[in-house]
Amino acid sequence: MNLDKKRWIVLLAGCFINLCLGSIYAWSVFSSAMTEYFNTSLGMNVTPGDLAIVYTIANSVGPITMISGGWFNDKFGPRKVILVGGIMWGLGMFLSGFATSVGFLIVTYGLVGGLGLGMAYGSTISTCVKFFPDKRGLIGGITTAVYGMSSVILPPIVTVVVKNTDATFAFKVVGIAFIILIAASCIFLEQCPEGYKPAGYEPAAKAGGATLKNFDWKGMLKTPVFYIMLLLLTCGAFTGMMIISQASAVAQNMIGMTTVAASLAVSVLALFNAIGRIVAGFISDKIGRINTLTVACALAIVGLICLFNCGQGTVALFYVGLSVVGISFGSFMGVYPGFTADQFGPKNNSVNYGIMFIGFALAGYFGPQIMRNIFASTNAYSNAFIIAIIFSVVGIVFTCLYRVVTRGR
């Protein structure tokens, strides 16, 4: 089978792996169940808030192995790197089924699982993008969208398992299942040959101001455009990470929704997040990455204005704002893998995208923190929405700076 056909099998395998990795979004289900287990079975006094640190650590350590695993992926290919990362993710979940304390979960789920997740996720996306130089935006959108869709697909499944057994058994069975599924999928992965071009594709000498030269991470860090792109990613992801972290609480406290209705709102946000990744990735192949990201920043402002004007009972306006924010956030997550490869070359994209992902990690830390602190001090979310609007405006400024810096290149 030639590479033009085989690359679609690689993409399918990568998407299946990302679906398993995206189960991190099912944490809220595990968290509630483990809280009950700790308190009922072990006689502890634990709240879901006490377990939040586990999820925070699992997300925060990812960039470490995205970068280190990316180096091995670029040098030796994805199969072994993603297999190791996938086994660590599944093993972390399996060992969490033996947890007797929050500290135990921090080590198993937060560190073992989180480090494995970062290693596999970054390499999966980069591998797929390398095979599609003619569709980088679309493929980046699809691979990240499947990861995001886990938040819609997997929580109901995990909920059923927990309901019929308990949290510890759910961790164990899900962990084993993921190890098997990821290992099987890795069989179909392979390294993209350097300089690969699908039949009929001829890359333009310049695309959207991007150079075709392959930068290593040191060369990338020496360019001014890297810092503009990193800060643009932080600004673009800020709104999404802020809202996603507390979407259910916002729905209940600001709109007056029930717990069940609030869970539906979370699913709607996740759905439009996934849609935004695919649609924006596809559009960015047509109109350019930076133009797409400019539109995404503008959409975030529109969505935030809707949310700012929400109050008790304004369900329709709330859903509009939530959906638009989801599309905006998804746009950044879908476009950036291809955007990074366009700007700094595909050869070292695993490492380069891992470093670029630090911008996302910054948004993931500051967004939720700012929203949580503002609500704690004012008992309202309005000021958080205003701050997010400012970030989006600054994001538009960075898109303008990008054009200035890359003009004529």
C-alpha positions as CSV (number, residue, x, y, z in Angstrom):
1,M,0.0,0.0,0.0
2,N,1.4,3.4,-1.0
3,L,1.8,6.2,1.5
4,D,-1.0,8.2,-0.1
5,K,-3.5,5.5,1.0
6,K,-1.6,4.4,4.2
7,R,-1.7,7.9,5.7
8,W,-5.5,7.6,6.1
9,I,-5.0,4.5,8.2
10,V,-2.4,6.3,10.3
11,L,-4.9,9.1,10.8
12,L,-7.6,6.7,11.8
13,A,-5.3,5.0,14.3
14,G,-4.2,8.4,15.7
15,C,-7.8,9.5,16.1
16,F,-8.7,6.3,18.0
17,I,-5.7,6.8,20.3
18,N,-6.8,10.4,21.0
19,L,-10.3,9.3,21.8
20,C,-8.8,7.2,24.6
21,L,-6.5,10.0,25.7
22,G,-9.3,12.4,25.8
23,S,-10.8,10.4,28.7
24,I,-9.1,12.9,31.0
25,Y,-12.3,15.0,30.4
26,A,-14.2,12.2,32.3
27,W,-12.4,13.2,35.4
28,S,-15.4,14.8,37.0
29,V,-17.2,11.5,36.9
30,F,-14.3,9.7,38.6
31,S,-13.8,12.6,41.0
32,S,-17.4,12.4,42.4
33,A,-17.3,8.6,42.6
34,M,-13.9,8.6,44.4
35,T,-15.0,11.2,46.8
36,E,-17.9,8.9,47.8
37,Y,-15.6,5.9,48.0
38,F,-13.1,7.7,50.2
39,N,-15.8,9.0,52.6
40,T,-18.1,5.9,52.6
41,S,-15.6,3.0,52.4
42,L,-12.5,4.5,53.9
43,G,-14.1,6.8,56.5
44,M,-12.3,9.9,55.2
45,N,-13.6,13.4,54.9
46,V,-12.9,14.5,51.3
47,T,-14.7,16.8,48.9
48,P,-14.5,17.0,45.1
49,G,-12.6,20.2,45.6
50,D,-9.9,18.3,47.4
51,L,-9.5,16.1,44.4
52,A,-9.2,19.1,42.0
53,I,-5.4,19.2,42.4
54,V,-5.2,15.7,40.8
55,Y,-6.8,17.0,37.6
56,T,-4.7,20.2,37.7
57,I,-1.4,18.2,37.9
58,A,-2.4,15.8,35.2
59,N,-3.0,18.7,32.8
60,S,0.1,20.7,34.0
61,V,2.8,18.1,33.5
62,G,1.7,17.3,29.9
63,P,4.0,19.8,28.2
64,I,7.0,18.2,29.8
65,T,6.6,14.9,28.0
66,M,5.1,16.6,24.9
67,I,8.5,18.2,24.4
68,S,10.7,15.2,25.5
69,G,8.5,12.6,23.8
70,G,8.3,14.9,20.8
71,W,12.1,14.7,20.4
72,F,12.0,10.9,20.3
73,N,9.1,11.0,18.0
74,D,10.9,13.2,15.5
75,K,14.0,11.1,15.7
76,F,12.7,7.5,15.9
77,G,9.1,7.5,14.9
78,P,5.8,7.5,16.7
79,R,5.1,3.8,17.4
80,K,7.3,3.3,20.5
81,V,6.8,6.8,21.9
82,I,3.0,6.7,21.7
83,L,2.9,3.1,23.0
84,V,4.9,4.1,26.1
85,G,2.8,7.2,26.6
86,G,-0.4,5.2,26.1
87,I,0.7,2.5,28.5
88,M,1.5,5.1,31.1
89,W,-1.9,6.7,30.7
90,G,-3.7,3.4,31.1
91,L,-1.5,2.3,33.9
92,G,-2.0,5.5,35.7
93,M,-5.8,5.0,35.6
94,F,-5.5,1.3,36.5
95,L,-3.3,2.1,39.6
96,S,-5.7,4.8,40.6
97,G,-8.2,2.0,41.3
98,F,-6.0,1.1,44.3
99,A,-6.0,4.6,45.7
100,T,-6.4,5.1,49.4
101,S,-5.7,8.8,49.6
102,V,-5.6,12.0,47.5
103,G,-1.8,11.8,47.5
104,F,-2.0,8.3,45.9
105,L,-4.2,9.7,43.1
106,I,-1.7,12.6,42.6
107,V,1.0,10.1,41.9
108,T,-0.9,7.6,39.8
109,Y,-3.4,9.7,37.8
110,G,-1.7,13.1,38.1
111,L,1.9,12.2,37.4
112,V,2.1,8.7,35.8
113,G,-1.1,9.3,33.8
114,G,-0.5,12.9,33.0
115,L,3.1,12.5,31.8
116,G,2.0,9.6,29.6
117,L,-0.9,11.6,28.2
118,G,1.3,14.5,27.2
119,M,3.8,12.1,25.5
120,A,1.2,10.3,23.5
121,Y,-1.1,13.3,22.6
122,G,1.6,15.5,21.2
123,S,3.2,12.7,19.1
124,T,-0.1,11.6,17.8
125,I,-1.1,15.0,16.4
126,S,2.3,15.7,15.0
127,T,2.5,12.4,13.3
128,C,-0.8,12.8,11.6
129,V,-0.1,16.4,10.5
130,K,3.2,15.4,8.9
131,F,1.4,12.9,6.7
132,F,-0.9,15.6,5.4
133,P,1.1,18.7,4.3
134,D,-1.7,19.5,1.9
135,K,-4.4,19.5,4.7
136,R,-2.5,20.5,7.9
137,G,-5.3,22.6,9.2
138,L,-8.0,20.1,8.6
139,I,-6.0,17.2,10.0
140,G,-4.9,19.2,13.1
141,G,-8.6,20.0,13.6
142,I,-9.8,16.4,13.2
143,T,-7.2,14.9,15.6
144,T,-7.7,17.5,18.3
145,A,-11.5,17.4,17.8
146,V,-11.6,13.6,18.5
147,Y,-9.6,14.3,21.7
148,G,-12.2,16.9,22.7
149,M,-15.2,14.7,21.7
150,S,-14.1,12.3,24.5
151,S,-15.8,14.8,26.9
152,V,-19.1,14.0,25.1
153,I,-18.7,10.3,24.5
154,L,-16.8,8.8,27.5
155,P,-18.4,10.3,30.6
156,P,-21.8,8.5,30.1
157,I,-19.9,5.2,29.6
158,V,-17.8,5.8,32.7
159,T,-20.9,6.8,34.6
160,V,-22.6,3.5,33.8
161,V,-19.5,1.5,34.9
162,V,-19.3,3.4,38.1
163,K,-23.0,3.0,38.8
164,N,-22.9,-0.7,38.3
165,T,-19.7,-1.3,40.2
166,D,-17.7,1.4,42.0
167,A,-15.0,4.0,41.3
168,T,-12.1,1.8,41.9
169,F,-13.3,-1.0,39.6
170,A,-14.1,1.7,36.9
171,F,-10.5,3.0,37.1
172,K,-9.1,-0.5,36.7
173,V,-11.3,-1.7,33.8
174,V,-11.0,1.5,31.9
175,G,-7.2,1.6,32.4
176,I,-6.8,-1.9,31.1
177,A,-9.1,-1.3,28.1
178,F,-7.1,1.8,27.1
179,I,-3.8,0.0,27.3
180,I,-5.1,-2.7,25.0
181,L,-6.8,-0.3,22.6
182,I,-3.9,2.1,22.3
183,A,-1.4,-0.8,21.9
184,A,-3.5,-2.3,19.1
185,S,-3.7,1.1,17.4
186,C,0.0,1.7,17.5
187,I,0.5,-1.2,15.2
188,F,-0.8,0.9,12.4
189,L,1.4,3.9,13.1
190,E,4.7,4.7,11.3
191,Q,7.1,7.5,10.8
192,C,6.4,9.9,7.9
193,P,9.4,10.0,5.5
194,E,11.1,13.4,5.5
195,G,10.0,15.5,2.5
196,Y,6.9,13.3,1.8
197,K,4.5,14.9,-0.6
198,P,1.2,13.3,-1.6
199,A,0.5,12.8,-5.3
200,G,-0.4,16.1,-7.1
201,Y,0.7,18.3,-4.2
202,E,3.3,21.0,-4.7
203,P,3.9,23.2,-1.6
204,A,4.0,26.9,-2.2
205,A,7.3,28.6,-1.6
206,K,5.5,30.8,1.0
207,A,2.2,30.3,2.6
208,G,0.7,33.0,4.8
209,G,4.1,34.5,5.5
210,A,5.4,31.2,6.7
211,T,8.9,29.9,5.7
212,L,9.4,26.4,4.6
213,K,12.7,26.0,6.4
214,N,12.8,23.4,9.2
215,F,13.7,25.0,12.5
216,D,14.8,23.0,15.5
217,W,13.7,24.2,18.9
218,K,16.7,26.3,19.4
219,G,16.3,28.1,16.1
220,M,12.6,28.5,16.8
221,L,13.2,30.2,20.1
222,K,15.5,32.7,18.4
223,T,12.7,34.0,16.2
224,P,10.4,36.9,17.3
225,V,7.4,35.3,15.7
226,F,7.6,32.3,18.1
227,Y,6.9,34.6,21.1
228,I,4.1,36.3,19.2
229,M,2.5,32.9,18.4
230,L,2.9,31.6,22.0
231,L,1.3,34.7,23.5
232,L,-1.5,34.6,20.8
233,L,-2.2,31.0,21.8
234,T,-2.4,32.1,25.5
235,C,-4.8,34.9,24.7
236,G,-6.9,32.6,22.4
237,A,-7.1,29.7,24.8
238,F,-7.7,31.9,27.9
239,T,-11.5,32.3,27.4
240,G,-12.1,28.6,26.6
241,M,-10.1,27.3,29.6
242,M,-11.7,29.8,31.9
243,I,-15.3,28.8,30.9
244,I,-14.7,25.1,30.5
245,S,-13.2,24.8,34.0
246,Q,-16.4,26.0,35.6
247,A,-19.2,25.8,32.9
248,S,-21.5,23.8,35.2
249,A,-21.0,26.1,38.1
250,V,-21.7,29.2,35.9
251,A,-24.9,27.6,34.5
252,Q,-26.2,26.9,38.0
253,N,-25.1,30.1,39.8
254,M,-25.6,32.6,37.0
255,I,-28.5,31.2,35.0
256,G,-30.2,29.1,37.7
257,M,-30.0,25.8,35.9
258,T,-30.5,22.5,37.7
259,T,-27.5,20.1,38.0
260,V,-28.9,18.0,35.1
261,A,-29.4,21.0,32.8
262,A,-26.0,22.3,33.7
263,S,-24.4,19.0,32.6
264,L,-26.2,19.4,29.3
265,A,-24.7,22.8,29.0
266,V,-21.2,21.3,29.5
267,S,-21.9,18.8,26.7
268,V,-23.0,21.6,24.4
269,L,-19.8,23.5,25.1
270,A,-17.8,20.3,24.4
271,L,-19.7,19.7,21.1
272,F,-19.1,23.2,19.7
273,N,-15.5,23.0,20.9
274,A,-15.0,19.9,18.7
275,I,-16.9,21.4,15.8
276,G,-14.8,24.5,16.0
277,R,-11.6,22.4,15.7
278,I,-12.6,20.7,12.5
279,V,-14.3,23.7,10.8
280,A,-11.5,26.1,11.7
281,G,-8.9,23.7,10.6
282,F,-10.6,23.2,7.2
283,I,-11.2,27.0,6.8
284,S,-7.6,27.8,7.7
285,D,-6.4,25.7,4.8
286,K,-8.4,28.0,2.5
287,I,-8.0,31.5,4.0
288,G,-4.8,31.1,6.0
289,R,-4.1,30.3,9.7
290,I,-3.7,33.9,10.9
291,N,-6.9,35.1,9.3
292,T,-8.8,32.2,10.9
293,L,-7.3,33.0,14.3
294,T,-8.3,36.6,14.0
295,V,-11.9,35.6,13.4
296,A,-11.7,33.2,16.4
297,C,-10.6,36.1,18.7
298,A,-13.5,38.2,17.4
299,L,-15.9,35.3,18.0
300,A,-14.7,35.0,21.6
301,I,-15.5,38.6,22.2
302,V,-19.0,38.1,20.8
303,G,-19.6,35.0,23.0
304,L,-18.3,36.8,26.1
305,I,-20.5,39.8,25.5
306,C,-23.5,37.3,25.4
307,L,-22.4,35.7,28.6
308,F,-21.8,39.1,30.2
309,N,-25.4,40.0,29.5
310,C,-26.8,36.8,30.9
311,G,-28.7,36.5,34.1
312,Q,-31.3,34.3,35.9
313,G,-33.4,32.5,33.3
314,T,-31.6,33.7,30.1
315,V,-31.1,30.2,28.9
316,A,-31.1,30.9,25.2
317,L,-28.6,33.7,25.4
318,F,-26.4,31.6,27.6
319,Y,-26.4,28.7,25.1
320,V,-25.5,31.2,22.3
321,G,-22.6,32.6,24.3
322,L,-21.4,29.1,25.3
323,S,-21.5,27.8,21.8
324,V,-19.6,30.7,20.3
325,V,-16.9,30.5,23.0
326,G,-16.7,26.8,22.3
327,I,-16.1,27.4,18.5
328,S,-13.5,30.1,19.3
329,F,-11.6,27.9,21.7
330,G,-11.8,24.9,19.3
331,S,-10.4,27.0,16.5
332,F,-7.2,27.7,18.3
333,M,-6.7,24.1,19.4
334,G,-7.4,22.8,15.9
335,V,-5.4,25.4,13.9
336,Y,-2.2,25.6,16.0
337,P,-0.6,22.2,15.2
338,G,-0.6,23.0,11.5
339,F,0.2,26.7,12.2
340,T,3.3,25.7,14.0
341,A,4.4,23.3,11.3
342,D,3.8,25.9,8.6
343,Q,5.9,28.5,10.4
344,F,8.8,26.3,11.6
345,G,8.7,23.3,9.3
346,P,7.3,19.8,9.8
347,K,10.6,18.0,10.5
348,N,10.8,18.9,14.2
349,N,7.1,19.8,14.8
350,S,6.7,17.3,17.6
351,V,9.2,19.2,19.8
352,N,8.3,22.6,18.5
353,Y,4.5,22.1,19.0
354,G,5.2,20.8,22.5
355,I,7.1,24.0,23.4
356,M,4.4,26.1,21.7
357,F,1.8,24.3,23.9
358,I,3.3,26.1,26.9
359,G,1.0,29.0,25.8
360,F,-2.0,26.7,26.3
361,A,-0.7,25.6,29.7
362,L,-0.4,29.3,30.8
363,A,-4.1,29.8,29.7
364,G,-5.1,26.6,31.5
365,Y,-3.6,27.9,34.7
366,F,-4.5,31.6,34.8
367,G,-8.0,31.3,33.2
368,P,-9.6,29.1,35.8
369,Q,-7.7,30.8,38.7
370,I,-8.9,34.3,37.7
371,M,-12.5,33.1,37.3
372,R,-12.5,31.2,40.6
373,N,-11.0,34.2,42.5
374,I,-13.3,36.7,41.0
375,F,-16.4,34.7,41.8
376,A,-15.1,34.1,45.4
377,S,-14.6,37.8,46.0
378,T,-17.7,39.2,44.1
379,N,-20.1,36.3,43.9
380,A,-20.5,37.1,40.2
381,Y,-18.7,36.3,37.0
382,S,-19.0,39.6,35.2
383,N,-15.5,40.9,35.8
384,A,-14.1,37.6,34.7
385,F,-15.9,38.0,31.3
386,I,-14.5,41.5,31.0
387,I,-10.9,40.3,31.6
388,A,-11.4,37.6,29.0
389,I,-12.6,40.1,26.5
390,I,-9.4,42.1,27.1
391,F,-7.4,39.0,26.4
392,S,-9.2,38.4,23.2
393,V,-8.6,42.0,22.1
394,V,-4.9,41.6,22.9
395,G,-5.1,38.4,20.8
396,I,-6.3,40.4,17.8
397,V,-3.4,42.8,18.4
398,F,-1.0,39.8,18.3
399,T,-2.4,38.6,15.0
400,C,-1.6,42.1,13.6
401,L,1.9,41.9,15.0
402,Y,2.3,38.5,13.4
403,R,1.5,40.0,10.0
404,V,3.9,42.8,10.5
405,V,6.8,40.5,11.6
406,T,6.2,38.0,8.7
407,R,5.5,40.6,6.0
408,G,7.7,40.0,3.0
409,R,9.0,36.7,4.2
